[in-house]
């Protein structure tokens, strides 16, 4: 049921405080307007600083459907350029990541410096001096960074990134503690697509309700300590609306701050790792590293496209109304013990990997949501779990129990705000 987008309060026919229409998953016209009204009018995560650590390092990404290049220039400044030659629109880079001194269009050879300026045009004399090169550099987006997270926006007057992140900054800082005193770095990724709308995945990162049901195979294959630690429905966790569509789902309150309670007993599953680390590190550092290996006890959703999820980044990229690309980015400790980084990768592979016990089950239910959305399109998606006991916090946020749909309601409030603007 493709529709013309309602305006103003007419969006209430699609999104209300406790429910939304399945049209949000299936309407192609709505999807196209989301790419402009949402993704081009807010801060969108594009990279972690470690991915472009040195001058000349670059990676390709997207802001909505717009292809971009994230690059660090010779002075160390980060730029995000629209990946489109100013001559005839061909992309100037088709490599996922690498190192370069310039970007050259393969069609007619226009060459751009790392800062996006146009530096070379083959057979320039053919323009008879009418080519205004200073005005024909790559289009560059506004860029800001917070604690290693790099964001870009198409909106020149967008509020500062620190204001946009608001209450999420505290949780980003806590998440970054899993470097255990070493700089946090990316260690590679698992990328895949599923046949469903991007908002299905956005909801999932803040959905604890499904965990003991969808992930029975993971729990059945895990050791006793892991099963006990993931008994999240009985641990007193919560979901909190952090403003601007961001939310945090605290699953294991004892692992919110990885540098707290370092004198607690080391889990049996990490005893061998701790023994190996003690050969080269003092006891307190060993405990700090071991505690960080398993990641944080929370998922942080940064609207609209990044999840800082326990021990990895989950990045969503809309492809079409019914297709989404997901990147699961493994994290590690730069300069940290090789044994600890290997342990983090093994944990990542066990759940997030293509042969893991978590991601395939998630992808299956996301597929089923999109398939089911084709039936009964006049029916609502319910987002009311935990609403009756949701509390308002002094700073203006909202909080409910760990299985509540508070985070989804937060995301859809921001979605509605941007779509109405």
C-alpha positions, 0 to 999 in steps of 0.5 A, spaced: 500 500 500 504 505 497 501 512 499 503 519 499 506 521 506 501 525 510 504 531 514 504 534 520 499 530 525 496 526 520 502 522 521 498 519 527 495 514 522 502 511 521 505 512 528 502 513 535 505 513 542 504 505 543 503 502 536 505 503 528 502 501 522 506 495 518 506 500 512 512 503 515 516 496 513 512 496 506 511 503 503 516 504 497 514 512 497 515 512 505 522 509 504 524 514 499 522 520 503 525 517 510 532 517 506 531 524 505 527 527 511 531 522 516 538 520 514 539 527 510 537 531 516 541 528 522 548 525 524 549 519 521 555 514 523 560 513 518 566 510 521 570 509 527 577 513 528 581 506 528 579 505 521 582 511 518 587 512 523 593 515 519 593 520 513 591 517 507 587 512 510 580 511 507 573 507 507 567 507 503 560 508 507 553 511 506 549 516 509 542 514 507 543 512 500 548 517 498 555 513 497 561 517 501 568 516 502 571 517 509 578 519 509 584 522 513 588 528 509 595 529 510 594 534 516 590 529 520 583 532 518 577 527 517 573 529 511 567 525 508 566 526 501 560 524 497 563 519 492 561 522 486 565 526 480 563 533 479 564 532 472 559 526 470 557 523 476 561 516 476 564 514 483 571 516 484 572 510 489 569 503 489 574 500 494 571 498 501 577 501 505 585 502 503 590 508 503 591 513 497 594 519 496 588 522 491 581 519 488 581 519 480 575 518 476 576 512 472 571 515 467 575 521 465 581 522 469 579 528 474 583 527 480 581 530 487 586 531 493 584 527 500 581 534 502 576 533 496 579 539 492 579 538 484 587 538 482 587 535 475 583 535 469 586 531 463 586 535 457 584 541 460 585 546 455 579 543 451 575 548 457 578 554 454 579 557 461 572 556 463 573 551 468 572 553 475 576 548 478 576 551 485 568 550 485 568 543 483 571 539 488 568 533 491 562 535 495 564 534 503 559 533 508 559 536 515 563 532 520 564 531 527 567 526 532 566 523 539 570 518 543 572 515 536 565 515 533 565 519 527 559 522 524 557 526 518 551 530 516 548 533 510 545 538 514 549 545 514 545 547 520 545 541 524 546 542 532 553 540 534 554 532 535 555 533 542 548 536 543 545 531 538 548 525 542 546 528 549 544 523 554 548 517 550 555 520 551 555 517 558 554 510 555 559 511 549 564 513 554 562 506 558 562 502 552 569 505 550 572 502 557 572 495 553 579 497 551 581 496 558 586 502 557 588 500 550 585 504 544 579 501 542 580 498 535 576 495 529 578 487 528 574 486 521 567 485 520 561 480 518 557 483 513 550 480 510 543 483 507 536 480 509 530 481 506 527 486 510 526 494 512 531 497 516 527 499 522 526 492 523 533 491 525 533 498 529 528 495 533 532 489 534 538 492 538 533 494 543 529 488 544 531 484 550 524 480 550 526 476 544 532 473 547 531 467 551 526 465 545 530 466 539 536 465 542 535 458 545 540 455 540 546 460 543 544 458 550 544 451 549 551 451 546 554 456 551 557 454 558 554 454 564 557 461 566 555 464 560 547 462 560 547 464 567 550 471 565 545 471 559 539 470 564 537 477 563 530 477 564 531 476 572 537 481 573 533 487 574 535 491 567 532 496 564 531 500 557 532 508 557 530 513 552 536 517 552 533 523 547 533 524 540 531 517 538 537 514 542 536 508 547 540 504 552 538 497 554 541 494 560 541 487 560 547 485 565 547 491 571 553 488 574 557 489 567 555 497 566 562 499 568 567 495 566 572 498 571 568 497 577 569 491 582 575 489 579 576 484 585 570 480 583 572 473 582 574 471 575 569 467 571 572 460 570 571 460 563 576 466 563 581 463 568 586 460 562 586 467 559 588 470 566 593 465 567 596 467 560 596 474 561 599 474 568 606 472 565 606 479 562 601 483 566 600 485 573 594 482 577 590 489 576 591 489 569 590 482 568 583 483 571 581 489 567 583 486 561 579 479 562 573 483 564 573 487 558 574 481 553 566 479 554 564 486 553 559 491 556 552 489 559 548 493 555 546 495 548 546 502 546 542 504 540 544 511 536 539 513 532 538 512 526 544 507 524 549 504 529 548 499 535 554 499 540 552 492 542 555 489 548 562 487 545 561 490 537 558 495 533 552 493 529 551 498 523 545 498 519 545 500 512 538 501 508 538 498 501 531 498 499 524 498 502 525 491 503 532 490 504 537 492 509 545 491 509 548 489 516 555 490 518 557 486 525 564 490 526 568 486 531 572 490 536 579 489 540 585 493 544 590 496 540 597 494 542 593 489 547 595 482 548 594 478 542 591 472 547 585 477 549 584 480 542 583 472 540 578 471 545 574 477 543 574 474 536 572 467 538 566 470 542 564 474 537 564 469 532 560 464 537 554 469 536 555 474 531 559 470 526 556 467 519 556 460 523 554 463 529 549 461 534 545 468 534 545 472 528 542 467 523 536 466 528 536 474 528 536 474 521 530 469 520 525 472 524 527 479 521 525 476 514 519 473 517 517 480 520 517 483 513 514 477 510 508 477 515 507 485 514 504 483 507 498 480 510 493 485 514 496 491 512 491 495 516 493 492 523 498 495 528 505 493 530 504 493 537 510 497 541 506 498 548 510 493 552 512 496 559 508 502 557 504 502 563 510 502 568 514 506 564 517 512 569 519 519 567 526 521 569 528 527 572 532 529 566 526 528 562 528 521 559 523 515 560 525 508 563 522 501 564 524 494 565 529 490 560 523 487 556 520 493 555 519 497 548 521 503 551 527 504 546 523 502 540 518 508 542 524 513 543 526 511 536 519 512 533 518 519 536 524 521 533 522 518 526 516 522 527 519 528 529 524 528 523 518 526 518 514 531 520 519 537 519 
